[in-house]
């Protein structure tokens, strides 16, 4: 195998690797955006749950029904 063919092969591999790395990076960025949005939603739900518990009292504070 000549030196020119080896260099051409390496350049081709490098180009494919660059494309693959960019594609993986794009997917990673999209997933991080989803994770960030889900964390915000989870925090909002936790705050809402705390609000509801403070408005209605916790379930543990209620006495058990008489048949227990």
N, CA, C and O atoms as a GROMACS GRO file, in nm:
protein
  272
    1UNK      N    1   0.086  -0.117   0.000
    1UNK     CA    2   0.000   0.000   0.000
    1UNK      C    3   0.091   0.124   0.000
    1UNK      O    4   0.182   0.136   0.081
    2UNK      N    5   0.063   0.212  -0.091
    2UNK     CA    6   0.149   0.330  -0.103
    2UNK      C    7   0.116   0.432   0.006
    2UNK      O    8   0.010   0.428   0.068
    3UNK      N    9   0.209   0.520   0.025
    3UNK     CA   10   0.192   0.624   0.126
    3UNK      C   11   0.073   0.714   0.093
    3UNK      O   12   0.000   0.753   0.184
    4UNK      N   13   0.053   0.745  -0.033
    4UNK     CA   14  -0.061   0.830  -0.073
    4UNK      C   15  -0.193   0.762  -0.044
    4UNK      O   16  -0.288   0.826   0.001
    5UNK      N   17  -0.201   0.631  -0.068
    5UNK     CA   18  -0.325   0.557  -0.040
    5UNK      C   19  -0.352   0.550   0.110
    5UNK      O   20  -0.466   0.561   0.153
    6UNK      N   21  -0.247   0.534   0.188
    6UNK     CA   22  -0.263   0.529   0.333
    6UNK      C   23  -0.311   0.664   0.386
    6UNK      O   24  -0.398   0.670   0.474
    7UNK      N   25  -0.254   0.771   0.333
    7UNK     CA   26  -0.295   0.905   0.377
    7UNK      C   27  -0.439   0.932   0.336
    7UNK      O   28  -0.516   0.987   0.414
    8UNK      N   29  -0.476   0.893   0.213
    8UNK     CA   30  -0.614   0.912   0.167
    8UNK      C   31  -0.711   0.833   0.254
    8UNK      O   32  -0.818   0.883   0.288
    9UNK      N   33  -0.673   0.711   0.290
    9UNK     CA   34  -0.757   0.629   0.378
    9UNK      C   35  -0.773   0.694   0.514
    9UNK      O   36  -0.883   0.698   0.568
   10UNK      N   37  -0.665   0.744   0.570
   10UNK     CA   38  -0.672   0.812   0.700
   10UNK      C   39  -0.758   0.938   0.693
   10UNK      O   40  -0.835   0.965   0.786
   11UNK      N   41  -0.746   1.014   0.587
   11UNK     CA   42  -0.827   1.134   0.572
   11UNK      C   43  -0.975   1.099   0.560
   11UNK      O   44  -1.061   1.169   0.614
   12UNK      N   45  -1.003   0.991   0.489
   12UNK     CA   46  -1.142   0.946   0.475
   12UNK      C   47  -1.199   0.904   0.610
   12UNK      O   48  -1.310   0.941   0.646
   13UNK      N   49  -1.121   0.827   0.683
   13UNK     CA   50  -1.165   0.785   0.817
   13UNK      C   51  -1.187   0.905   0.908
   13UNK      O   52  -1.284   0.909   0.983
   14UNK      N   53  -1.098   1.001   0.902
   14UNK     CA   54  -1.111   1.120   0.985
   14UNK      C   55  -1.238   1.197   0.952
   14UNK      O   56  -1.307   1.246   1.041
   15UNK      N   57  -1.269   1.208   0.823
   15UNK     CA   58  -1.391   1.278   0.783
   15UNK      C   59  -1.515   1.207   0.837
   15UNK      O   60  -1.606   1.272   0.888
   16UNK      N   61  -1.519   1.074   0.827
   16UNK     CA   62  -1.632   1.000   0.880
   16UNK      C   63  -1.641   1.012   1.032
   16UNK      O   64  -1.750   1.023   1.087
   17UNK      N   65  -1.528   1.011   1.098
   17UNK     CA   66  -1.528   1.025   1.244
   17UNK      C   67  -1.576   1.164   1.285
   17UNK      O   68  -1.650   1.178   1.382
   18UNK      N   69  -1.535   1.266   1.211
   18UNK     CA   70  -1.582   1.402   1.240
   18UNK      C   71  -1.733   1.411   1.225
   18UNK      O   72  -1.801   1.472   1.308
   19UNK      N   73  -1.787   1.350   1.119
   19UNK     CA   74  -1.932   1.350   1.098
   19UNK      C   75  -2.005   1.276   1.211
   19UNK      O   76  -2.108   1.322   1.260
   20UNK      N   77  -1.949   1.164   1.252
   20UNK     CA   78  -2.010   1.085   1.359
   20UNK      C   79  -2.007   1.162   1.490
   20UNK      O   80  -2.106   1.164   1.564
   21UNK      N   81  -1.896   1.224   1.520
   21UNK     CA   82  -1.884   1.301   1.644
   21UNK      C   83  -1.983   1.417   1.644
   21UNK      O   84  -2.045   1.445   1.747
   22UNK      N   85  -1.999   1.484   1.532
   22UNK     CA   86  -2.094   1.595   1.523
   22UNK      C   87  -2.237   1.545   1.542
   22UNK      O   88  -2.316   1.609   1.611
   23UNK      N   89  -2.270   1.433   1.481
   23UNK     CA   90  -2.404   1.376   1.496
   23UNK      C   91  -2.431   1.338   1.642
   23UNK      O   92  -2.539   1.365   1.694
   24UNK      N   93  -2.334   1.276   1.706
   24UNK     CA   94  -2.349   1.240   1.847
   24UNK      C   95  -2.362   1.364   1.935
   24UNK      O   96  -2.441   1.365   2.030
   25UNK      N   97  -2.288   1.466   1.904
   25UNK     CA   98  -2.296   1.591   1.979
   25UNK      C   99  -2.434   1.654   1.964
   25UNK      O  100  -2.489   1.706   2.062
   26UNK      N  101  -2.489   1.652   1.844
   26UNK     CA  102  -2.623   1.707   1.822
   26UNK      C  103  -2.728   1.632   1.903
   26UNK      O  104  -2.818   1.693   1.961
   27UNK      N  105  -2.716   1.500   1.907
   27UNK     CA  106  -2.810   1.420   1.986
   27UNK      C  107  -2.794   1.450   2.134
   27UNK      O  108  -2.893   1.462   2.206
   28UNK      N  109  -2.672   1.462   2.179
   28UNK     CA  110  -2.646   1.491   2.320
   28UNK      C  111  -2.704   1.627   2.360
   28UNK      O  112  -2.761   1.641   2.468
   29UNK      N  113  -2.690   1.725   2.274
   29UNK     CA  114  -2.745   1.858   2.303
   29UNK      C  115  -2.896   1.851   2.312
   29UNK      O  116  -2.956   1.911   2.402
   30UNK      N  117  -2.960   1.778   2.220
   30UNK     CA  118  -3.106   1.765   2.223
   30UNK      C  119  -3.151   1.694   2.350
   30UNK      O  120  -3.249   1.734   2.412
   31UNK      N  121  -3.081   1.589   2.389
   31UNK     CA  122  -3.116   1.517   2.511
   31UNK      C  123  -3.098   1.604   2.634
   31UNK      O  124  -3.179   1.596   2.727
   32UNK      N  125  -2.996   1.685   2.637
   32UNK     CA  126  -2.974   1.772   2.753
   32UNK      C  127  -3.086   1.875   2.764
   32UNK      O  128  -3.127   1.909   2.875
   33UNK      N  129  -3.134   1.923   2.651
   33UNK     CA  130  -3.248   2.016   2.654
   33UNK      C  131  -3.371   1.950   2.711
   33UNK      O  132  -3.445   2.011   2.788
   34UNK      N  133  -3.394   1.824   2.674
   34UNK     CA  134  -3.509   1.750   2.727
   34UNK      C  135  -3.492   1.730   2.877
   34UNK      O  136  -3.587   1.749   2.953
   35UNK      N  137  -3.374   1.692   2.920
   35UNK     CA  138  -3.348   1.670   3.064
   35UNK      C  139  -3.368   1.801   3.141
   35UNK      O  140  -3.428   1.801   3.248
   36UNK      N  141  -3.318   1.911   3.088
   36UNK     CA  142  -3.335   2.040   3.155
   36UNK      C  143  -3.483   2.075   3.168
   36UNK      O  144  -3.527   2.122   3.273
   37UNK      N  145  -3.560   2.052   3.061
   37UNK     CA  146  -3.703   2.083   3.064
   37UNK      C  147  -3.774   1.993   3.166
   37UNK      O  148  -3.862   2.039   3.238
   38UNK      N  149  -3.735   1.866   3.171
   38UNK     CA  150  -3.798   1.774   3.266
   38UNK      C  151  -3.764   1.812   3.410
   38UNK      O  152  -3.848   1.798   3.499
   39UNK      N  153  -3.642   1.859   3.434
   39UNK     CA  154  -3.605   1.902   3.569
   39UNK      C  155  -3.688   2.022   3.612
   39UNK      O  156  -3.730   2.031   3.727
   40UNK      N  157  -3.711   2.115   3.520
   40UNK     CA  158  -3.796   2.230   3.552
   40UNK      C  159  -3.939   2.187   3.581
   40UNK      O  160  -4.001   2.238   3.674
   41UNK      N  161  -3.990   2.093   3.502
   41UNK     CA  162  -4.126   2.044   3.525
   41UNK      C  163  -4.136   1.971   3.659
   41UNK      O  164  -4.234   1.987   3.731
   42UNK      N  165  -4.035   1.892   3.692
   42UNK     CA  166  -4.035   1.821   3.819
   42UNK      C  167  -4.031   1.918   3.937
   42UNK      O  168  -4.102   1.899   4.036
   43UNK      N  169  -3.951   2.021   3.925
   43UNK     CA  170  -3.944   2.122   4.031
   43UNK      C  171  -4.079   2.193   4.046
   43UNK      O  172  -4.124   2.219   4.158
   44UNK      N  173  -4.144   2.223   3.934
   44UNK     CA  174  -4.275   2.288   3.940
   44UNK      C  175  -4.378   2.196   4.004
   44UNK      O  176  -4.460   2.241   4.084
   45UNK      N  177  -4.374   2.068   3.970
   45UNK     CA  178  -4.467   1.973   4.031
   45UNK      C  179  -4.442   1.959   4.181
   45UNK      O  180  -4.537   1.949   4.259
   46UNK      N  181  -4.317   1.958   4.221
   46UNK     CA  182  -4.285   1.948   4.364
   46UNK      C  183  -4.336   2.070   4.439
   46UNK      O  184  -4.392   2.059   4.548
   47UNK      N  185  -4.318   2.188   4.380
   47UNK     CA  186  -4.370   2.310   4.443
   47UNK      C  187  -4.522   2.306   4.452
   47UNK      O  188  -4.580   2.345   4.553
   48UNK      N  189  -4.586   2.258   4.346
   48UNK     CA  190  -4.732   2.250   4.345
   48UNK      C  191  -4.782   2.152   4.451
   48UNK      O  192  -4.882   2.177   4.518
   49UNK      N  193  -4.712   2.041   4.466
   49UNK     CA  194  -4.750   1.943   4.567
   49UNK      C  195  -4.737   2.002   4.706
   49UNK      O  196  -4.824   1.982   4.791
   50UNK      N  197  -4.630   2.075   4.730
   50UNK     CA  198  -4.614   2.140   4.861
   50UNK      C  199  -4.725   2.240   4.886
   50UNK      O  200  -4.774   2.251   4.998
   51UNK      N  201  -4.764   2.314   4.784
   51UNK     CA  202  -4.874   2.411   4.798
   51UNK      C  203  -5.003   2.340   4.833
   51UNK      O  204  -5.077   2.383   4.922
   52UNK      N  205  -5.031   2.231   4.763
   52UNK     CA  206  -5.155   2.158   4.790
   52UNK      C  207  -5.154   2.096   4.929
   52UNK      O  208  -5.256   2.097   4.998
   53UNK      N  209  -5.040   2.042   4.970
   53UNK     CA  210  -5.032   1.985   5.104
   53UNK      C  211  -5.051   2.091   5.211
   53UNK      O  212  -5.114   2.065   5.313
   54UNK      N  213  -4.998   2.208   5.188
   54UNK     CA  214  -5.013   2.314   5.288
   54UNK      C  215  -5.156   2.367   5.291
   54UNK      O  216  -5.204   2.410   5.396
   55UNK      N  217  -5.226   2.364   5.178
   55UNK     CA  218  -5.365   2.411   5.174
   55UNK      C  219  -5.461   2.312   5.239
   55UNK      O  220  -5.552   2.351   5.312
   56UNK      N  221  -5.441   2.185   5.212
   56UNK     CA  222  -5.536   2.085   5.258
   56UNK      C  223  -5.484   2.003   5.376
   56UNK      O  224  -5.556   1.918   5.427
   57UNK      N  225  -5.365   2.026   5.418
   57UNK     CA  226  -5.307   1.947   5.526
   57UNK      C  227  -5.259   1.814   5.472
   57UNK      O  228  -5.304   1.769   5.366
   58UNK      N  229  -5.171   1.755   5.542
   58UNK     CA  230  -5.118   1.626   5.494
   58UNK      C  231  -5.214   1.514   5.529
   58UNK      O  232  -5.294   1.528   5.621
   59UNK      N  233  -5.205   1.408   5.459
   59UNK     CA  234  -5.290   1.291   5.481
   59UNK      C  235  -5.258   1.228   5.616
   59UNK      O  236  -5.345   1.170   5.680
   60UNK      N  237  -5.134   1.237   5.657
   60UNK     CA  238  -5.093   1.176   5.784
   60UNK      C  239  -5.158   1.244   5.904
   60UNK      O  240  -5.172   1.181   6.009
   61UNK      N  241  -5.198   1.368   5.892
   61UNK     CA  242  -5.260   1.440   6.003
   61UNK      C  243  -5.404   1.395   6.029
   61UNK      O  244  -5.457   1.417   6.137
   62UNK      N  245  -5.466   1.333   5.930
   62UNK     CA  246  -5.604   1.291   5.946
   62UNK      C  247  -5.612   1.165   6.030
   62UNK      O  248  -5.525   1.078   6.022
   63UNK      N  249  -5.715   1.156   6.109
   63UNK     CA  250  -5.736   1.037   6.192
   63UNK      C  251  -5.781   0.922   6.103
   63UNK      O  252  -5.847   0.945   6.001
   64UNK      N  253  -5.748   0.802   6.140
   64UNK     CA  254  -5.794   0.688   6.058
   64UNK      C  255  -5.946   0.673   6.068
   64UNK      O  256  -6.006   0.715   6.167
   65UNK      N  257  -6.006   0.615   5.969
   65UNK     CA  258  -6.152   0.595   5.974
   65UNK      C  259  -6.188   0.505   6.091
   65UNK      O  260  -6.105   0.428   6.138
   66UNK      N  261  -6.312   0.514   6.139
   66UNK     CA  262  -6.351   0.441   6.260
   66UNK      C  263  -6.344   0.289   6.246
   66UNK      O  264  -6.335   0.221   6.348
   67UNK      N  265  -6.348   0.233   6.130
   67UNK     CA  266  -6.346   0.087   6.117
   67UNK      C  267  -6.205   0.030   6.130
   67UNK      O  268  -6.189  -0.091   6.115
   68UNK      N  269  -6.103   0.111   6.159
   68UNK     CA  270  -5.968   0.058   6.181
   68UNK      C  271  -5.944   0.030   6.325
   68UNK      O  272  -5.836  -0.015   6.362
   0.00000   0.00000   0.00000
